[in-house]
Amino acid sequence: MNYRTLGRTGLEVSEIGFGCGNVGGLMVRGEHGDQVKAVARAMELGINYFDTASQYGDGQSETNLGRVLNELNAQVYVGTKYRLTANDDADIKAGIIASVDASLARMGREHVNLIQLHNRLAPQRDLAGGTLSVEDVLGEVVEATETLKSQGKIDFWGLTGVGVPESLNRVVDSGALYSIQTVYNLINPSAGADVVPGFDMPDYKRMIDKAISAGMGVIVIRVLAAGALSGVAERDPVAVPTVAPIGSGRDYQQDFDRSEGFRFLVDDGFADDLVEASVRFALSNTGVSTVLVGYSNLDHLEQSVRFSDKGPLPSEALAKLPQVWARFVA
């Protein structure tokens, strides 16, 4: 396993992370014994960053992850997330602190290394619709996380990079946060590459470069576009049956259809399959700290580490990708 520095946190994290989300589903709906085996095997393979959220399975992921880590006496880095609702509108700071306290209780921990905002960002706050403004983040959100750090409950704080790209980039440019989870995959590479005018998906305007300049760690999410880049239509029984895109096409079917444009990476011998190509594409960006992969079973875990061992995609393969991205226009 290779390790990369998570921005100015100084944490050396495995370049493949363990995603505990609802899409893969293992840490939400999997059997306890399978969860223990997967986490233990992940640590054997060198994975040291585990990422969950209060929203995953309405807290079930946090509960399951905490139980397993405690059983294994695991010495790893843990990140989780909080999502504010309309009930927190009157006091955002108090809402964040209460949410983190609840997460720690579910995990049976006194402390996590990283806490991340899970709301979308937009020009105006609308917590009924799940959004916060840049001013909210740079104000009460940062105040709350600084308080949590002073209480010894967290080390660092960041955000999930979803919402209006301009708002996200304003927060990144501020330098007030330590990490960002960004959508970055073969279908939508705009967080780390230039895209053509008329690009019909969110244009994150090379947000990874901005994050590097601000000393932020970059955690890649949706590396497989929720499975659309797997190259197969069937989903694992533990995985969520249907899933909406985040930061890519209008629906899952469009993402799946567009994945065929990258089939040349397999046909030309650059990768054995699209999953390998996708993971290695994300790791080809040196600004990426870790790539989160969501697992449904132990095989998925073994594969992701094996793919990372092969290193970045060759420059010849990367040079051909803009020709495919140029087709993704309105």
N, C-alpha and C positions, 0 to 999 in steps of 0.2 A: 504494500500500500504506500502510495505517495502522500505527502502532507503539504498543505499550503497554509499560509498565514491569513487569518481572518481579519484583514485590515489592521487598523491600529489597536485592536484588542490584544494583539500579540499571541492569541491562541493558535496553536498549530493543529489544524483540523484535517481529518482524512478527506481526500479529494472526492470520495464517494461517501455520502451521508445516508443515514437510515431514516427514511420518511415514514412517519407513523400515521399518515392521513387516511381519509375515508376511501380514496380511489382504489389504492392497492388493497386496503382493508384488513391486512393481517393483524394489526394491533387494535383494530376495532371489533372485527367479527371472528377472528381466528380462535382456535382452541388454545387454551392456556399453555399446554405442553408444546405446541408448535411455536408459540411466541417465545417461550424460554429457549428453545433450540435455536431459533433464528437470531435472537439477541446474542446468545452465547457464541454462535458461529460468526456473527458479524464482528464481535470483538476479537475472535481468533484471527480473522482476516485483516484486522487492523482498523476497522471502522471505529471512530471515537466520537462522532457527533450524531446525536439522536434528536429528531425534531418532531414535536407534537403541537397540539393546540387545544384550547378549551372547547372549541366547536366540533372537533372530530368525534363523532359519535356522542355528542352532548356530554363530553367529558370522559367517555369510556376509554379513549385512547390514552389520555393522561393516567387514568386509574390503572390500566393494564401495563403501560410502560413503567410506571413507578413501582408496581408490584414486582415486575420481572427484574428491574435494575436492583431493587432491594434484595431480592432472593439471591441474585448473583453477586451481590456486593460489588457492583460494577463501578469502576472509576473512569467515568466518561464525561464528555461535555453534553449538557442537555439544554435545549431551547424549547420554549413554548410560546403561545400567542394568546392575546386577549382581544375580544371584539366588543366594542361598546354598542349599546342599544339606546332607543329613545328614553329609556328609564334613567340613563346616565346624563341626559342633556343638561340638567341643572348643575351637575358637579362632575365633570369629566375626571378630574384628578382622583376623587374618591372612588369613582367607578373602576378605574384602572387598579388601584390598590386593592379593592375588594376582590376583583377578578383574579389578580395574581395570588392573593391569599388563598382563594378557593382552589386555584390550580395546584399550589404547593400542598394543600391538604389532600387533594385527590392523589397526588404522586407520592405522598408520604415523605416529602423532602422539606428541608428548611431553606433551600437555596437552589436557584438555577443559574446557569452561566449567561443565558441570553433570553430576554423577553422581547416580543415583537408585536407591533400593532397589526391587527388582522382586518381592520376596516379599509374600505376604498377611500382614496383621496379625490377631492373635487374642489372647485373654486369656493363653494359654499358648503357649510355644514348642513347635513340633513340626516340625522341619526335614525329617523324613521325609515329612511332608505338605505341606511348603513354607511353613510359617508361622513368624513371629517374634512375640515379645511386645512390648508397649510398653516394658517395662523393657530389653529387648535393644536396641531402637532408640535410646532415650535414653542407653544405656550404651555398649556396645562399637561399635555402628554409628556414633554420633557421634564417638567416639574415633578410629575408623578414618578417617573422612572428614576430621577435623581434621588427622590425620597426613598424609593425602594432600595436603591443601592446603599444609601446611608444606613438603612435598617439591616443590611447584610443579606437581603433576599435575592438580589440579582447582581451580576457583575457588569453587564452591558445591555444596551437596548437598540432596537432597530425597527424595521417595518417590512410588511409585505408589499411589494411594489405593484399594486393593482389600483386601477382608477384612471384618472385623467393624466396622461403622460406629462403635461406641462406642470401640473401640481406636484407630481412625484419628483420631477427633476429639480424643482425649487427646494424641496426638502433635502434632496441629496446635496445640492450645491451649498446648503447652509452649513454643513459640517457638524450638525448637532446630534447626529445619530451614528451608531457604530457599524450597522449592517443593513443590507437590503436583500430581500428575497425577490429575485427578478425572473419573470418569464423569459426564457431564452432557449429556443429549440430550432430545429431545421425549418419548421413551418413559419415561425416568426422570429427571425434573428435580430430584430431591430435594436435590441438592447446592446448588441455588440457589433453591429454591422450597418452600413448605409443601405437604405432601401430606395426603390425608385419612386418618383412622384406618382401619386395616385394609389400607392400601396393601400390595400383595402382592409388592413388590420391595424390595431393600435401601433403607432410608431413611437417607440420608447427613446428614440434619438440618442443612441449609443450611451445609454444610462450607465452601463458598466464602466466606460471610460470616465464618466463624471464621478462615479463612486470611488474609483481608484484615486482620482485627484483629491477627493475629500477624505481619503484614508479609511473608507468603509469596506468591510468585508462583503463579498458577493456570494449569495447562496442561490443557486439555480433551482427553480421550481418548474414543473410541467415540462421536464426534459423530453418526455415521450408524448406530450400533448394529451395527457390522460389516457394513453393507450392507442391513440390514433396513429402514432408512429411505430407501433409494434409490428405492423404489416399483416396482422391477422385480425379477423373480425370477432372471433370468439373470446369471451372474457372468462377469467378464472371464477369459480363459484364464490370465492371469498371477496372478490373485487365488487365494487359498486356496479350494478347492472347498466345504468345509463349515467352519463356525466356531461355536464355543459362545459364548453370550452372556457378557458380563461386566457385572455390576451391573444387569441388566435382567430380562427374563422367564425362564421355566423352560427355554426352548429358542428356537432361531432362528425357528422357524415362528410361535411366539406373538408374538415381536417383530414379525415381518413382518405378521402379521394385525393387530396393534395399530396399525401405522403407518397403516392406512386411516382411523383416527379423526382423523388430521391432514390428510386430503385437502381439507378445507374451506379450508385455507390456499392451496391452488392454485385450487380452484373459485371462491373469493371474490376472487381476484386479488391476494392478498398476496405470492405468489411464483409463479414459472413452473413449478416442480416441487418435489418433497419434499426433494431434496438441497439446493436453494437455501434452502428454509424451515428445514432443519435447521442449516445453517451459520450463517444469519443469526439463528436463535434463540439459539445459543450466544454469538454476538457481542453480543447484546442485553444481556447481563449485563456491566456495567462492571467487575465484579471479575475477569473473565477476562483473563488476560494474552495467551494465544495458543491457537488451536484447531488441534490436529493433525489433518490429513487424510492418510489413507493412499492412495497413488496406485498405479494399475495401468498407467496410460498418460498421455501428455502431455495428452490432452483433460481428464482428471480434474483435473490441475493448473491448466489454464487456467480451468476452470469455477469452481474453489474461489476463485480470486482475483477472478474476475468477480462472484461472489456477494458476497464481502466488500465490494466496491466499492459495492454497493447499500445498505450500512449495516444497522443493526438492523431487526428486524421492527417494523412500526408498533404503537403501543400498543393499537389496536383489535384487532389479531390476538392479541397477548399476553393481552389480557383474556379471550379466549374459551378459552384453553388449559385452565384449571382444570376446565372442564366435561368435557373429555375425560379428564383425569387422575383425576377422581372415579370413573370406571368401573373403574379398575385396583385392584380390591380382591379379597381372597380370598373 
